[in-house]
Amino acid sequence: MRTRTKWMGALAAVATAATAATVTTLMQPASAAGPDQLPLTVTNNSGRSDSVHLYVLGTDIRSGKLGFVNQSGAFTAWTGGTNPPSPAPDVSINGPANGSSSTIKVPKHLSGRVYMSFGEKLKFFLTQDGLVQPAPWSPGDANHNILFDWSEFTYNDAGLWINSSQVDHFAVPHAVSVTGSDGATRKTGELKPGGREKVMSTLKGLKGWEKTVVTRSDGTVLRALAPGKAAEGGLFSANYLDSYITQAWNAYTGKTLTVVPFTDQPSVKFFGRTSGSTMNFTDGSGKQVASFQKPSTSDVWGCDGKLGAPNDQVVGPIARTLCAALHRSTLGTIDTQPGGGAADFYKGDITNHYSRLVHENMVDGRAYGFAFDDVQAQESLVHSGDPRSAGITLTPFTGGGNTGGGNTGGGNNGGGNTQPTTTTKPPTSNDPQPAGGSIVSAWQGKCVTVPNNNFSDGQRLTVSDCTGGAGQKWEFKDGTLRSGGMCADVAWGSTANGAAVQLVKCSGNAAQKWVLSGAGDLVNPQANKCVDIAEWNPANGAVLQIWECGGTANQKWRRA
């Protein structure tokens, strides 16, 4: 989903564009069976005692009207509004106290935001054209001293898209999730333990970036501003990227930039060369199809201006590719774009350190650090074409960041972009191991299970409610993990993320060696990967796999 932030009379167009772009990109079916009102549960694990206030604001996609939603899911269009703007009515919904949850209904055909504020209600204003939203990068904004954040969503007949946006600022740590009719829950946006503190402290230590971190007079660190927003507020250099942009732009006076903007159409290519300050693009036939003037720093931060991306099949896709490459400092060095991977991004001294740090401190490496961070699927977005529920989890501001959810273990949920924290010293089979008994997930309390006590060769292992049955009794013996005289095994001796954990005849090979570390990681030393509940599936029968050890709750185990 392309993240937008301006609703002054334009959110209807934004919703349509976001929906169309997402459906095209993800190739989803045209209709879905999601409920007319989708339950969205907000869980407060923030550790803060402040009251929480929620707002569901957006546009009815069918009518184009801007409005708000109450807790029961009824949409009401805004009325009134003046010039200058007048205060909007209080449409807040009481949020959950720390350690509890609240559920809101979200009606179908709505595109907008869920705001969450701590300690104080937000102040919105109405004009004759629409809603004026908070702009906390402006010192004079009425919400400048309030701790708040938002997630963005679109819910229509093609399903639900929900993302935790950091395009404008990074303030309240929160994860987003959606559960489909298949029972699988997809989740993203979870910070690593201590991640918020790491982002803030590192930005404060970077020369020139210090003022992008905003602290309230009582010492509360409110937010880190994205560089474009910080520059708008006079807190960051307005010309920060200029020298790098010039260098990258001029690199293509003597070589060709190849843009391959559609992952599902690798034969569609555009070729760019720079002449003066203009980069001209041709298609495969040599016909000129697009031209871009060298952008300013502001154009890059906003992915607009000279990098404006119309909703077409040529200029827009090239523009978004250029903007993503300039944010990630890969333009000029990687000559086929989109190019490289997460490990290649933000390597320049002059780069978007804000986006770099937010990505680095996410459990799954995903974030919406700028408007086109969805290029190469780096965005913190989850989608279901047939949703049954959604969630926003407010996670700890300090210390541990575990929410009991995320995509880190999901083989089909962006595992290729995961940036896990692996153990520095892998446990070995010589480490002391516990005696026999059940192996219990520290996340949802279910036991590692041989389904139906079926001790046959090749049986996939799962988790289920702990009953004490034979298929939930496990013994560590000679470095192996045994139940019913059979051994837990990584299928085919694989060391890849997503390899199945199964039950086979004991042979003593390396695929059958397991160590339960003191930190609760159940590790296969050959792969140096952890037993992981696939897809963060909370249901009985969720299958087990191996995945890089990320320290997440779906990889934590204990003996009972």
N, C-alpha and C positions, 0 to 999 in steps of 0.2 A: 504494500500500500504506500503510495506516495503521500508523505505527511505534509499537511498544509496547516497554517496557523491563523489565517486572516478570515474572519467571518463577517466583516462589515458589508452586509448585503450580498455576500458572494458564496456562502456555504453551500447553497443548493448546487451551484456549478461545481464546487469542490467535491461534493459527495458523488456527483455523477462521474466526474473525471476519475476520482479515486476508485470507484467501483469498476468502471470500465477498464482502467489500467490493471487492476488486480485480477479481474476475471480473465483478461487477455493473457496476462503473464502466467497465471497458474493453470490456465486451460481447464476451468471448472465447468460442470454442467450448468445449463441455463436455469434449472429450477431445483429446489430442495424442499424437504419436508420439515424444516425447523418450525417450532411452535410460533404462533402469532405473537406471544409474549415470552421472551427468553429469560429464564432466571439468571441473574448475575449476582454472585455472592462476593461481598467484600469482607475479607478476613483481616483483622488487625493483629499482626504479630510484631508491631513496630517497637514495642518496649516503652512507648511514650504514654504518659498519663493524660495528655491533652485530649479534650473532646475532639471528635472527628466530624466534619460536615461534608456531605456528598452532594453532587449536582450532576444530573444527566441532561445535557444540553445538545441540541443538534437541529438538523433539518429533516423534515418529512420529504423523502426523496420523490414521492409521487406528486405532491402539491408544490414543493419548493418553499414551503413556509418554515421559518425558523421558530423554535419554541423550546419547551422544557418538558421533562417527564417526571411524574410523581412516583412514589415508591411502588404503587400498584401497576404502573406501566401506562398510565393515561398521558397522552401527548396534548399539550396546550400551546397554541401559537402565541407568540408575543404580540401585544397590542400597545398602542401609544408610542411614545418616543418623541424626543424633541431635539432641537438644535439650538444651543449646545445640549449634549446628552443629559438625560435625566436618570435618576436611580431606577434600576429594575426592581420588581417585587422580589421578596425573599422566597426563593424556590428550593432552599436547601432541604436535604433529607438527613435526618439524624444518623450518623455513622456508628460503627461498632466501637465499644471500648476496647482497650488493649486486652488481648486474649479471647475476644469473641468475634462474631460474624453478623452481618446483616445482608439480607437479600432484597434486590431491586428487580423489577420486571422491566425488560427493554423491549419495546414494540418493534415488530418487523417494519422495514422500509424507513429506518432511521440511520442517519450518519452524523456522528458528532463526537463528543467528548464526555468522559466521566471525570469530573474534578474531585479532588479530595484535599481538604484543608485541615490543619491542626490548630486548635485553640481559638480560632476566630473565623467567623464567616467571611466568605469572599464578597466583594462589592462589584456588581455588574451594572452596566448602564445601557440605556436604549436610545438610539437615534431614530429618525424617520426611516432610515435605510436598514436598520438591523441592530444587532447586539455588539456592544463594545466589550471585549474580553480583557482580562488582566494582562498587563505588560510589565512584569516585575523588573525588567532591565532599565525601566525609566524611574529615576529617583522620585519623581512626582506622582507615580502611579498609586492609586488608593490601596493597592494590594502589595506594595513593595515590601512591607515588613511582616507579611503573613507567610507562614510556612505552608506551601501547597504545591500540588503537581496535578497532572492529568494523564489519562490514557485515551487513545483515539480508537474509534470503531466504525464499522459499517455493517449493518445487518439488513439483508434483503433476500430475495428468492434464491440467490446463489450461495447463501450461507452467511457466516459471521467471520469478519476479519477484525482482530483487535491487536493493538500494539502499545507498548510502553514507549512513548516518544521522548527523546532527549534532544530533539531538533532545536528547541529554544533554550532549554535549561535542564539541569540535572539537580533534582531537589529531594523528592520523597522516594526512597527505594521501594519498588513494588514490582511484582511479577504478574503476568497476565496468563490466562489459560482458557481453553475451550474443550468441552467434552462432547464428542459426537455420538450419534446413534449406535456406533460400533462399540461404545464403552471406553474407547481410548481417549485419554486426556493429553492434550498438547499444551506445553507451558514454556514460557520464555521470560526473560527480563530479570531473572534472579541474580543478585549480586553475590560475588564470592564473600566469605567472611571478612569483615573489615573493609569491604570494597568502597563504601561511601567515604570513609575516612581517608583511604588511600588516594582516591580521586582528588579530594579537596586539598590534602596536604601536599601532593605532588604538584598540582597547579600553583599553589601558593609559593612553591620553591622554584618555579620556572621564571626566569627573568622576563618581564613584560606581561606575564599572565597573572600576577598576584591579585590584581583588582577584579579579575573575573569571578573570584569567590566572594560572595556577599555574606557578611555576618551582621546580625542584629545587635543592637546596643546591649542586650542582655547576654551576649555571647553565643547565641544560637546561630550556627552556620546554616543559613537559609538555602543557598543554592550556589551552583557553579553555572555561570552563564556561557552559552555557546559563543564563540568568538565574534560572530556577526552581531549578535544582540549586545554583547559587551561593548563593541565598537559604537553601536547606536547610542548607548548610554554614556559614551565618553570614557569608558573604563579600559579600552584596549586600542592598540594602534589601528587606525583606519586603513593603513597601507601595508600591513604586515606581510601579505603574500606577494606584493608587487614584484620583487626581484625574482622570486621563484617562477611566477607566471611568465615573466619575460624570458627567462632561461628555457622553460619548457616549450613555450610557443616558438621561440627561435630555433629549437632543436630540429624542427621539421622544415626548415629552409633547405636542408641538404639531405633529408631522408623522408620516407613516407610513413605516415601514421595510418594503420589499418584499424577500422572500427567494425566489429562484428557484434551488433547490438542485441541480436535475438538468439538466445541459447537454443531454441528449437528450430532455428533457421540458419545454420552455420554457413550456408552458401550466400547469404545476404551480407555483402561487405561494402564498405565505403572507404575511400582513400583520400587522406588529407595531406596537403602541402601548404606551407606558409609562404606568403609573399608580402613583404612589408609587415603590417600588423594584422593582415587578414589570413585566415586559414580557410582554404577552399577545399571542398570535398567533391569527388566524382564517384559515380557508380562503376560497376564492372564494365560497362560499355565505354567509359571515358566521359560520359555526360556529366557536367557540373550540376550538383543537386543541392548544395548548401554552402553557405559562407558564414564565417564567424569572425567578428572583430575581436582583437585581444581583450579579454575581460579584465575588469578591475578586481581588487580584493573583495569588495562588496558584492560584485556579481557572483563570485565563486561561493562566498559564504551563503548567499541566498539561492544559489542555482537559478538566478533570474537575470534580468537586464540583458546583457550581451549573450548570456547563456540561457535565455528563456527557452522553455521546451514546450512547443505546441503539441496538442494531442493528435499527432500525425504519425506516419510510418517512416519518416526520413529525418527531418530536422530535429524533432523531439528526441528520438532515440540517440542521435549523435550528441545532442546537447547534454543529456543526462549522463552519457558515458564520459564526456569531457569533464563535466563537473565532478563526478565521482573520482576520476583520476587525479584532478587537481587537489581535491581534499586529501587524497591518500598519498600525494607526492609521487605518483608513479608515471605521470605524463612527462615525456622527455626521455625516460629511461626504459620503459616497457612499451614497445612500438606496436603491439597489437592490443587493443583495448576493447572491452574490459580485459585486463591482464593481470597475471600474478595471482597470489592468494593472500589470505590474512597475514601470513608471515612476511609478505613483501610490502605491506602497507605502512605508511607513516614513518618511513625510514629517513626522510630528510630532516635536517635541523630545522628548516622552516616548513612546518606542516601543521595539520590540525591536531595539536596535542590534546585538546579537549576530547575529540572523538576517539583518539587513540586510547586515552586513559579509561574512558567509559567502556570501550570494547574490552580492554585488557582485564577489567575487573568484573566482567560478567561471567557467570558459570559456563554458559555455552558460547561465549564470545560474541553474542549478537546484541546490537543496539541500533537505535535510530539516531546516530550522531549528527546527521545532516539530511537534507531533504531527499537525496537520491542514494541513501545508504542501502537501498534494496538492490542496487546494481551488484551483481554477484551474490545476492541473497545474504547480505550481512545484517539485515534488519531484525529487530526484536518483534516479530509479527507471528501470530498463529492464526490458523484458519480451519474451519470445518464447513464442508458443504451441506452438512445435515446436523447442525448443533442441537444439543439438548440442554446445555447449561454453560455458563461462563464464570470466570472468577478473576478477581483482583486481590492479590495478597500484599498487604503492607508489611514489609520485612524490616528487620532490625537496622537502626541507624548506626549502631556501633557494634563491634565484636562480630559474633556469628551472624551469618546471613541466610541460614537454611530455612526454606519455606515448606519443605516436604513436597517439592514439585520442581519441574524443569525439563528441559529437553536434553540434558547432558547424556542421559542413558538411552534416549530414543534413537534407534537405528534409522528411522525414517524421518526424524524431526531435526534435520540439520546437523547430524553427527559429524559430517565432514568439515564443518566450520567450528567445531568445539575446540576450546582452548583450555583443557583441564589442568588441574594442579596435580601432578603425579607425585608419588612418594619418592623421596630422595634416596632412600635405601630400601630396596625391595625386600620384603620378608622372605625367608627361606624355610625349607622343610625342616631345618634343624632347630627353628624357633620352638619353644615349648607350646604345646597345643592342649586345648581343654579336653575333658573326657567326653563320653557319649552323651546324647540328648538331642533336643530339637535345636534348629538354627532359626532364629527369629529376626524378621526385618525390624530395624529400629525406627523405620518410617511409619509403617501401618500395622505392625504387630502380628503380621501373618508369618507362617512357617514355611520353610523350604519343604516341598512336597513331591513325592512320587505319585502322580495322579492315579486314583483308584487302586493304590497299592499294586500297581502293575509293574513288577520288577523285570521287565523284558528289555532286551538289548536295544538301545536307541531311543528309549522313552525320554521325551523332553521334560525337564524339571520345571516346576512352577512354584508359586506361593499360594497358600490357602489358609483359611481360618485354622488355628491350632486346635487339634482334637486329641493329640497324643497317640494317633494311630501308627501302625507299623511304617507307613510311608513317610512319616515325619520324624523318625528316629535315625540319627546319624552318629557315626563313630569315626574319629580320626585314627588311622592306623597306618604306620609306615609312610606317612606323608600323604596318604590318600584319604578321601572322604567317602564313607561307605554306608549303604542302607540296604538291608535285605540281601547281603552278600555281594552286592554290585557296587560299582564305583562311579562317582560323579566325574564327568569327563567333558573337555572342550571338543566339540564335534570336529572330526578330521584333524585334530591337533592344530587347529587354526590359531593364529595370533591376531586376527583382525577384529576390529570393533564390530559387535553384533553377532559374533559366532555363538551358536547355541550351546547351552549347558545341558548335558543329557546324562542318562544312566547307561552304563555299559559293563561288560565283564571286566574284571580287574586284570590289568596286565602290567602295571607298574610303570607305564611310560609317562613322559613328562606332561602329557595332556591331562593326566589324572592326579597331578600333584596340587595340593591346596594348602594355604596357610591363612589362618584367621589371625590378623594382626591385633595388637593391643588397641589400635585406633578403631577396630571394628570393620576393617576391610578384609573381605574374603578373596584372596589373590591366587591366581594361577601364575607361579614364578616364571614358567616358560614364556608366557605372553606378557608378563608383568602388567596384567590387567585384572580388573575387579569384577566379581559377580554383581550383576546389575539387573534391577527389575525393568524390563523393556518398556519403553513408552511412558514411564511413570504411571503405569496402569494400576489403579488402587483395587481392582476387583480380584475375587478368587479366580485362580486359573491363569493369572498373569505369568508369562513365560520369563525364564531367566536367560541371560546372555552375558558375555564378557564385554567390558568397555574400559577405556582408559580411566584410571582412578582419579576422580574429581573431588572426592571428599563429600559427595552429596548424599542426601538421606536415603535415596533409593539404592545406595551401595553400602549401607551400614548394617551390620549384623551382630547378633549376640547369641550366646548359648543359653538355653533354658532347660 
